[in-house]
Amino acid sequence: MMKLISLSVCLGFFGWAFADSELDTEKGAEELGEEVVEEKEETKVLLVSPPSLREAWLAYAEMRGEQGTPMKVVGTDEIAEKYEHGDLQNKIRLCVREHIDKEGFDTVILGGDSTPEGGLIPDRDTYHKNMWGNDTDIPTDVYFLSPTSWDLDGDGIYGEFEEDRAAMIYPDGTTAIGRIPLRTVEEVMAYGEKVKAYLAGDEEGELALTCEVRGAYAKVLKSGKELIPAAWPEGKVSFFFNDFTSWDAEGEEGDFDLSTENLSAKFSEGVINKWHIHGHGLVDMWQLENGEIFTYEHVEKLSNKRALVMTTVSCFTGHFDAAQDPCITEAMLRQPGGGAVLIVAPAREGKPHFHNPNEDFPLMMLEGKLDGTTQTMASFWVAALGEKEVTAGIALAISKAGMAKDAEKSATYHQGMCELNLFGDPSLPVR
């Protein structure tokens, strides 16, 4: 009975409540959930939920259905029981592929956090050895979209560039995946409220490109002055660099500091609702001008009514599977009444990837040649803001599909394909 009461509270919180007769003690929460979300034939979004969050995700799915995006919720416990081969990650992949191949689903949500021990929905760790060294545990959510297991040699090590290459299939631009790395019912409820507010807004906001690394100025400016405006000519792109900003006083270049105070103020004003940050970071912060850092303390003070859509290349800021929880992007997603609603971020170092580093790095700094990571981010914004309306998840899938040939040739580009994950609901549009 406590379980049913909990479901009623969740649904009531999001603005829907069933009649008391429907919350009958003879009807389990799982049965109720099936009745709520599976009767809609147009369902194209699969939401994978851990048992502890199932009721909250059912309420979220009902809300999104009312908004025109119906969802089917399936529990990891059901998946573990139904599918026979491999660990839970592989069983989730099999479930995803069945829904894509047999029922035409195009979007997948992983509705739970991962930890080094597994967590609510364990990630798939992948192995990478390239010019940057040796990384054994880069979490890669696009694995769950793949029709193959990424372990061709059967040694239990996934994503090895040489040994497993023939079994690694990257996104083709038609199917999308995102993870909403939450842990509690309260966090799901708060995220749902942000989604409601985000979708209720009808004014176009600015995209602000932030850069605190001078060696990256040229490529970020190329993205913001050439590539994105070509796809989004009616939009506005602002610049927030160490040495200059779009808000400097006339004749006073650089007088509007890239500080935590100014950044938070721009978010609160509601003008900026899209943000890219290129610069140094760690699991718990972004670095700004003069060594100032944007941390959990600043996230907790955000009450921006227009939740952000974000991309970032800052190292470890998307380290969602860390023992330290939350990482800074998770904090932005979990911040009630503020922060972000969608984020693309690297799970480890957001390194620049090139085929010919000795030749390409100087061209990056002097001429703005895009490395694989920056190209992925710029292509995401181009797809998301272009003439053809696509969701955030499909925009990232299109971007990654454009990087697939590079990833097939180069272990460093393969790493870039794997380490950039989408956090938040991939079925949302970018506004």
C-alpha positions, 0 to 999 in steps of 0.5 A, a space after each residue: 500500500 505504501 508503494 501505491 501511495 508513493 505513486 499517487 504523490 508523484 503523479 499529484 506533484 506533476 499535476 495529474 492524479 488518478 481517481 481513488 478507485 484506480 489506485 486499488 490495492 488489487 492493482 500493483 504499481 507495475 500494472 498501473 504503469 503499463 496501463 498508463 504509458 503503453 496504451 499509446 501506439 505512437 510511443 517512440 521513447 523508451 525509459 529504462 528505470 531502476 525499481 526504486 525510481 519506477 513510480 517517479 518515472 511513470 509520473 514523468 512519462 505521463 507528464 511527457 505524454 501529455 506534452 506530446 511525447 509519450 514514453 514507455 517505462 521498463 524496469 531493469 528488474 524486468 530486463 534482467 529477468 527477460 533477457 538471458 545473455 550477459 550482464 545487466 548492461 548487455 541485457 539493457 542493450 538487447 532490450 533497447 535493440 528489440 524496441 528499436 528494431 521491432 517497434 520503431 523506437 528512436 529514443 532511449 532514456 537511462 533513468 538513473 545514476 551509475 557508480 564505480 560499483 554499478 549504481 542504479 543503471 550501470 554504465 558500460 566501461 570501455 577501454 582506450 589506448 591511444 596517443 593520450 595514454 591508457 584509459 580502462 573505464 570510460 563510460 559510454 552510453 552509445 553502447 546501449 544503442 549498438 546492435 553489437 556487443 563491442 566485445 568481439 574477442 569475448 575477453 570482457 573488455 569492451 571497446 578495444 580499438 584494435 581487437 573489437 573494432 569490427 563489433 563497434 557500431 556508432 550512432 547513425 543519426 536516427 536513434 538517440 540516447 541520454 542519461 538522467 543521472 538521478 538517485 532519488 524520487 525527489 530528484 526526479 520530481 524536481 527535474 520534471 518541474 524544470 522540464 515543465 518550465 523549460 517547455 512552457 517558455 516560448 521566447 528564443 534565448 541566446 547561446 553564450 560561448 565561454 572560453 578561458 583558454 587563449 589557445 582555444 579562442 580561434 576554434 571557439 570563435 569559428 564555431 560561434 561566428 561561422 558554423 552555428 550562425 550559418 545554421 541558425 541565422 535568426 539566433 544570437 550567439 554571444 561571447 564570454 571570453 577572458 579578454 573580451 565579452 559581448 557585454 564589454 563597455 564601448 572602448 573597454 574590451 575585457 571590462 566585463 570579467 568572466 567571473 562567477 558573479 557575472 556568469 550567474 547574473 547572466 543566467 538569472 537574467 534569463 537571456 542566456 538559455 544555451 551555454 557552451 564552456 570551453 576551458 579547464 575543469 574538474 569533477 567539481 568545478 569550471 575554471 573562469 578568469 583569473 583562476 576563479 572557479 564555478 563550483 557547487 556553491 554557485 550552482 546551489 544559488 542558481 534560480 534561473 527560470 530558463 533552465 540551460 542547455 549546455 555543452 562543455 569540453 572541460 575535463 571530468 565535468 561529466 564524470 557521472 560514474 565517479 565515487 564523488 557524487 555529484 559531478 558538476 554537471 549532475 549538480 546542474 541537472 539536479 539543482 531544483 528551480 535552476 541550473 540545466 535541463 540538458 548537458 553534453 559533457 566528457 566523462 573524463 578529459 575533454 581532450 582535442 583529437 586530431 589525426 595528425 597532432 603535430 600539424 593540426 595543433 598549431 592550425 587549431 590555435 592559429 586558424 581555428 581548425 576544429 579538433 574532434 571534441 570541438 567539432 562534435 559540440 559545434 555539430 550538435 548546436 548546428 543540428 539542434 538549432 538548424 531549420 529541421 527540428 530535431 531533439 537534443 538526442 537526435 542532434 547529438 546522434 547526428 553529430 556523432 554520426 558525422 564523426 563515425 568515419 574518423 572514429 573508425 580510423 583513429 583510436 583518439 577519435 574513437 575515444 572522443 566518440 565514447 567519452 562524450 555523453 548526453 545528460 538529461 532527457 534526449 527527447 527534449 528540443 533545444 530552445 
